């Protein structure tokens, strides 16, 4: 009942029209940015408590990205909100066509546990910029961050404008029974399907940011040491619990052994000989995921790492090699610090391997060959990615982030986030000074001729 009342209050507030005012939205974004800056230390401590993230990683991968998104939304707000002119047609002379951005109304943002602060606040920034009210549902698997988000948002926004609903599955179910005007969900494919099913009952539009097995392709022309360094960086952020982390590597046979040596070298360089003793190395979110990841590790194919510590829910950075497409580790998204390396004889074989599987959220290509780059950038379907790097496309506000097919639908970041939470309304404004009568019956000979002439232009 409380959830239902929150939504009713937000709907009444939205109907007052206050959120349509650009100044109101700008002030809200500024308040949110100031609050995030003021609670930076507390946010990083909450991330450490929930996931073992170091302060530096917490800032780099969550707080810093949120602040960049808030700045971008403020910077682009007036431009994004303007009506956009569209060329009209001769049949409507004299007239003008334009597009008007309008907010959906009362929106829902459901965030996951792996980046619990960023993936709650970045979509919220888009919803606020577009002029919506919003209910934020943080993940119960990150309780410290959930409490902090509730405290932060309650301190700057009234509940009738932005509200936080904490809790687990019961609260998720209760929220999805309500009628929202837009739902933004980040999480697993299985839960995403449920969200879409529930949204369909009210014909509510959705954005689904899901996941999948994101490949990393390395050809014979790649600069191997740099490729390995960047792959290790992207794979081991948040202990591999990143939706766009490289899930597996496809490497050309002639450089496979050298790449594996470089991967092992850079793991040691970044995390030390004993990563489990490194205070900046995080942990797996809970025992369920810890056991699942360990179950994917074939001990006969572990060539680096493989150890784990149950007490702290930590799994050592682990390389599996050589792996085949039929191995258990290739049947589901790993979402942990385990990297399978598969060997291919050509880039064409690598492309066939990727295209036979569900379309991934990300794809990474390490090459100095324009042919290899074109093969994957132009001719292979995935949400987004990098050439000669991993995960860093997320840090560019002007690059929309989202999936395709099984990895999700819709996109956000910067202008794309504003558009996601906006309905683009088409308007044709006609002059009252002149009325071309050819469209009106009776259709005499000259009218038929004029209609055909106009239709050909």
C-alpha positions, 0 to 999 in steps of 0.5 A, a space after each residue: 500500500 505504501 508503494 501505491 501511495 508513493 506512486 499516487 503522490 508522484 503522479 499528482 506532483 507530475 500533473 502540477 507541471 513543475 517538472 516541465 520547467 527547465 530551471 526546476 530540472 537544472 536545480 535538481 541536477 545541481 542538488 544531486 551533484 552537490 550531494 554526491 560530492 558531499 557524500 563521496 567518502 561515505 559512498 566509497 565506504 559503502 561500496 567497500 562494505 558491500 563489494 570490497 571495492 577500494 576507494 580508488 576503484 569506487 571513485 573511478 568506476 562509480 562516483 566519478 562516472 556519476 559526476 561526469 554524467 550529471 555534468 553532461 546532463 546539465 550541460 546539454 539540458 537546454 539544447 536537448 529540451 529545445 523543439 527540433 525543426 523538421 522539414 515539412 512537405 509541399 502538400 502542407 504549404 505553408 507550415 512548419 514541422 517540429 519535434 517536442 520532447 516531453 517527459 513520460 511521467 512517473 518512472 521506475 529505475 531498478 538497479 543491480 548490485 554490481 555497480 549499485 551506486 552508478 547504475 542507480 544514479 546515472 539513469 536517475 540523472 536522465 529521468 530528472 533531466 527529461 522532467 520525470 518523477 522517479 522511484 529508485 529501487 536499489 539492490 538488496 544484495 548491496 545493503 550498505 549502498 542501498 541505505 546510503 542512496 535512500 539517505 542521499 536522495 531523501 535529503 535533497 528531494 521530496 518523496 513526491 518527486 524522487 523516492 527510494 524503495 528498499 527491500 528484496 524480491 517482495 518489494 520488486 514484485 510489488 513495484 512491478 504490479 504498479 503502473 509506471 510510465 517508463 521502467 528502466 531495469 539493469 540486471 540479469 536476462 531472466 529478471 529482465 524477461 519478468 520485468 518486460 512481462 509485467 510491464 506488458 500488462 500496462 503497455 509500459 515502455 522499458 529499457 533493459 540493460 542486461 548482459 551476456 558473454 562479451 568476447 575479446 578478440 586478439 589477432 596476430 597483429 595486436 600489440 600483445 603486451 598492451 592488449 593483455 594489460 587492458 584485458 586484465 584491467 577490464 576483466 578484473 574490475 570489481 572482481 569480474 562482476 561487470 556486465 561489460 567485462 571481457 567474458 572470454 578471449 578468442 586469440 589466433 593460434 600463432 600468438 596464443 601462448 605469448 598472449 597467455 604469458 602476457 596475461 599472467 604477467 600483468 595479473 601479477 604486476 597489477 595485483 601481486 603474487 598473492 592477489 587474495 592478500 591485496 587489500 585493493 582486490 575485492 570479493 564476490 558479492 555472496 556465497 551463491 555467486 561464489 559457489 557458482 563461479 567456482 563450479 565453472 572452473 575446470 582444474 585441469 585447464 587452470 594455468 594461472 590462479 585458481 585458489 579461493 578463500 571461502 571466509 572472505 568470498 574471494 577468488 583469485 584471478 584465474 586463467 583457463 587455457 585452452 578452453 573449447 566452446 563446449 566447456 562449462 565455463 562457456 555455457 553461461 556468463 561468468 561474472 567473476 575473475 575467471 578468464 577462459 582463453 580459446 584458440 582460433 585459426 583465423 579471424 573468420 573463425 572467431 567471427 563465426 564463433 561470436 555470431 553463432 551465439 546470443 548477441 553480447 552486450 560488448 565486444 573488444 577487438 585488439 588488432 592493427 589490421 583494418 580488415 579485422 577491425 571492419 569484420 567486427 565493428 561493421 559486420 558483427 552485432 553487439 551492444 557497444 565496445 572498443 578497438 584496442 581497449 576494454 570497458 572504456 567506452 562506458 566513460 564517454 558520455 556521448 557514446 550511448 550505452 545499451 544492448 541489442 537482442 538478448 543483451 538488452 534494449 534501449 540505451 542511455 548516457 548523455 543525450 541518449 539518457 535524456 531521449 530514453 526518458 522522453 517521448 518525442 512528440 511530432 507537431 505539424 503547425 499549419 498556417 491559417 492564412 492560406 488553404 490549398 483546396 486540392 485535398 477537399 472533395 469533389 476531386 475535379 480534374 485539376 485537383 487530381 493533377 495537382 495531387 499527383 504533381 505534389 506527390 511526386 515531389 
